Amino acid sequence: MTAREERRPGAPGPARQRIAVVDPGSGNLASVRRALERVAREEGVAAEIDVTTEAASLRAADRIVLPGQGAFAACRRGLDALPGMVDALEAEVIGARKPFLGICVGMQLMAQRGLEHGVTPGLGWIAGEIAPMDPRDAAGAPLPLPQMGWNGLRPASAHPLLDGIAPGDHAYFVHSYALAAGLPGELLAATDYGGEVAAMVGRGNLAGTQFHVEKSGAVGLRILANFLRWVP
């Protein structure tokens, strides 16, 4: 049932879903929560948003979101500091195949390792590593880092989370490291900044955005709305 559909009198309402937003100690948690609450309200989805540091919350959740910002190594340390959280992510996301969305460094943590401030293991859910960017313009001059601001998206393949997203739609990026040596089949969308940059990756029940969906206006809200209805 969408927000435009009227429920018949006496018919049961939509099942309430629980969304766990993992707090690794960094990330726009309040903004992510507000964005999820807004799209749930506008799409007529009954949802309970739980910003959590508790592994048990993941077992009770229907969907899991991992935001992150700052350095890869610091975000991984933040996850490791939460008792049982990494094991719970593995059990609920990989084992139980619950829909998962990583945002910014939360997306980067899906990779095999990060090279920011030393070599740090990632969750190993997608191929590749998070390496320093070296963007260049057409003349070979370096472009500013971090990549900060609005960049156009180029969907690489059809995906439910990209429903309603057109080539050239803009999203908001802030990063100096990006996925390198990933698999073409795991690239959902790219952007251009002195060369191709992975903007969205995923496989199966996993998805991640290098851009901040919660700061990306209508495009980000559309992706979050799609996530709330996604059945991998």
C-alpha distance (Angstrom), angle and dihedral (degrees) to the residues before:
residue distance angle dihedral
M1 . . .
T2 3.80 . .
A3 3.78 128.7 .
R4 3.81 87.6 -99.0
E5 3.79 94.5 55.6
E6 3.79 120.5 88.1
R7 3.79 117.5 -136.3
R8 3.81 115.3 -128.2
P9 3.82 115.4 -114.0
G10 3.77 109.6 -92.7
A11 3.81 93.4 14.3
P12 3.82 116.1 129.2
G13 3.78 116.8 -101.6
P14 3.81 122.4 -117.7
A15 3.80 116.0 -73.2
R16 3.78 111.7 -97.4
Q17 3.80 113.0 -117.1
R18 3.79 126.1 -155.0
I19 3.79 119.2 -138.5
A20 3.80 118.4 -164.4
V21 3.81 114.2 -153.2
V22 3.80 105.8 -164.4
D23 3.81 115.8 -138.5
P24 3.83 109.2 -148.9
G25 3.79 91.5 172.9
S26 3.80 95.9 -90.3
G27 3.76 135.2 60.8
N28 3.77 140.7 78.3
L29 3.78 91.8 -74.7
A30 3.79 97.3 159.9
S31 3.81 91.5 46.9
V32 3.80 92.3 47.9
R33 3.78 90.9 49.5
R34 3.80 93.1 48.8
A35 3.81 91.4 48.2
L36 3.81 91.9 50.6
E37 3.79 91.8 46.8
R38 3.79 90.6 49.8
V39 3.80 96.2 50.6
A40 3.81 91.5 44.0
R41 3.80 89.7 53.3
E42 3.80 94.3 44.7
E43 3.81 94.3 45.1
G44 3.79 94.5 45.4
V45 3.81 92.6 -117.4
A46 3.80 115.7 149.4
A47 3.79 103.3 -135.4
E48 3.79 139.0 163.5
I49 3.82 112.3 -153.9
D50 3.81 113.9 -153.0
V51 3.82 118.1 -172.2
T52 3.78 100.8 -160.2
T53 3.78 149.1 175.2
E54 3.82 91.6 -174.6
A55 3.79 121.0 102.8
A56 3.80 90.4 -151.9
S57 3.81 90.0 64.5
L58 3.79 89.9 66.5
R59 3.78 91.8 57.6
A60 3.81 89.8 55.5
A61 3.82 94.0 44.5
D62 3.79 128.6 99.0
R63 3.83 93.8 -160.3
I64 3.79 133.0 20.7
V65 3.82 129.8 -149.1
L66 3.81 124.4 -170.8
P67 3.82 114.1 -167.0
G68 3.78 122.0 -176.6
Q69 3.78 141.9 166.7
G70 3.78 136.2 179.0
A71 3.79 122.6 34.9
F72 3.81 124.8 -0.2
A73 3.81 93.0 -133.0
A74 3.81 93.3 50.9
C75 3.80 92.5 49.4
R76 3.80 91.2 49.5
R77 3.81 90.2 50.0
G78 3.79 88.3 50.4
L79 3.80 90.9 54.3
D80 3.80 92.6 45.8
A81 3.81 90.0 52.0
L82 3.82 91.5 61.3
P83 3.83 107.3 86.7
G84 3.79 111.0 -114.5
M85 3.82 94.1 -9.6
V86 3.80 99.1 121.8
D87 3.82 91.2 46.8
A88 3.81 89.9 47.4
L89 3.81 91.3 51.2
E90 3.80 90.1 51.1
A91 3.81 92.2 47.6
E92 3.79 97.8 44.7
V93 3.81 101.5 34.6
I94 3.80 102.0 34.3
G95 3.80 99.8 22.2
A96 3.81 102.1 37.1
R97 3.84 92.9 27.1
K98 3.80 95.7 -134.8
P99 3.81 114.2 173.8
F100 3.82 108.4 -90.9
L101 3.80 131.9 -166.9
G102 3.81 123.0 -171.3
I103 3.80 117.2 -164.3
C104 3.85 123.7 -154.6
V105 3.84 105.8 -46.1
G106 3.80 86.3 9.2
M107 3.81 85.7 64.2
Q108 3.79 91.5 45.7
L109 3.82 91.2 54.1
M110 3.80 88.1 63.0
A111 3.83 88.7 71.2
Q112 3.79 127.4 88.6
R113 3.80 95.5 -104.1
G114 3.80 144.8 -17.1
L115 3.80 126.7 -130.8
E116 3.81 97.8 -159.4
H117 3.83 112.2 117.5
G118 3.79 91.2 -6.7
V119 3.79 131.9 -35.1
T120 3.81 112.2 -47.3
P121 3.81 125.4 178.0
G122 3.77 116.5 -118.3
L123 3.77 127.5 -155.0
G124 3.81 90.0 -86.6
W125 3.80 96.0 -135.2
I126 3.81 96.6 129.4
A127 3.79 132.1 29.9
G128 3.79 123.2 -97.8
E129 3.77 140.7 39.4
I130 3.78 135.9 -94.4
A131 3.80 104.8 -111.4
P132 3.81 134.9 174.3
M133 3.78 114.7 -85.9
D134 3.80 121.8 -122.5
P135 3.81 104.2 -172.6
R136 3.80 118.8 -177.0
D137 3.78 133.2 -173.0
A138 3.81 124.0 -128.9
A139 3.81 90.6 -83.0
G140 3.81 92.7 51.2
A141 3.80 96.0 -106.4
P142 3.82 116.3 140.3
L143 3.78 118.0 -101.9
P144 3.82 120.5 -137.3
L145 3.78 120.2 -84.3
P146 2.91 135.7 -114.4
Q147 3.75 95.9 47.4
M148 3.79 95.4 -126.5
G149 3.75 126.4 177.7
W150 3.78 142.3 25.1
N151 3.80 120.2 -20.7
G152 3.78 131.4 174.6
L153 3.79 120.6 -107.3
R154 3.78 124.5 -131.8
P155 3.82 110.8 -162.8
A156 3.80 110.1 -140.6
S157 3.80 95.9 -163.3
A158 3.77 141.2 -5.1
H159 3.79 112.3 -78.5
P160 3.83 132.1 165.2
L161 3.83 92.0 -121.8
L162 3.82 89.3 56.9
D163 3.80 94.4 52.7
G164 3.79 106.6 133.2
I165 3.82 93.4 15.5
A166 3.81 113.8 120.3
P167 3.82 128.0 -158.9
G168 3.79 107.6 -88.0
D169 3.80 96.0 27.4
H170 3.79 107.3 141.5
A171 3.80 130.2 -122.8
Y172 3.81 131.6 -178.5
F173 3.83 118.4 -104.7
V174 3.81 132.6 -174.1
H175 3.82 113.9 171.3
S176 3.80 145.9 111.9
Y177 3.82 97.0 -165.4
A178 3.79 126.9 59.5
L179 3.78 142.1 177.5
A180 3.80 113.8 -76.8
A181 3.82 130.0 -175.7
G182 3.79 92.8 16.6
L183 3.79 124.4 156.5
P184 3.82 116.6 -95.3
G185 3.80 89.5 -134.5
E186 3.82 90.7 58.7
L187 3.82 94.5 52.3
L188 3.81 109.4 100.3
A189 3.81 98.7 170.8
A190 3.79 137.9 -2.1
T191 3.77 137.2 -161.1
D192 3.79 131.6 -159.1
Y193 3.78 124.2 -117.6
G194 3.78 110.0 149.0
G195 3.79 86.4 -34.2
E196 3.76 136.7 -9.8
V197 3.81 116.4 -39.4
A198 3.80 124.8 -170.9
A199 3.80 105.6 -113.8
M200 3.80 100.0 171.2
V201 3.79 130.9 13.8
G202 3.76 137.2 176.6
R203 3.77 151.9 129.5
G204 3.78 132.4 -155.5
N205 3.81 108.8 -21.9
L206 3.83 92.6 -11.1
A207 3.79 126.5 96.0
G208 3.78 134.0 161.0
T209 3.80 136.3 -178.5
Q210 3.79 123.6 -151.8
F211 3.80 87.2 -159.2
H212 3.79 124.3 70.5
V213 3.80 105.9 -101.6
E214 3.81 89.8 -170.5
K215 3.84 90.1 59.2
S216 3.81 97.5 39.2
G217 3.78 100.0 88.9
A218 3.80 118.4 -142.7
V219 3.82 92.5 -8.4
G220 3.79 92.8 56.2
L221 3.79 92.6 44.5
R222 3.81 90.4 51.0
I223 3.81 90.7 53.5
L224 3.81 91.6 48.2
A225 3.80 90.9 48.5
N226 3.79 89.1 51.2
F227 3.81 89.3 49.5
L228 3.80 91.9 55.1
R229 3.82 90.1 56.4
W230 3.81 97.8 36.3
V231 3.80 116.2 125.7
P232 3.83 105.7 -176.2
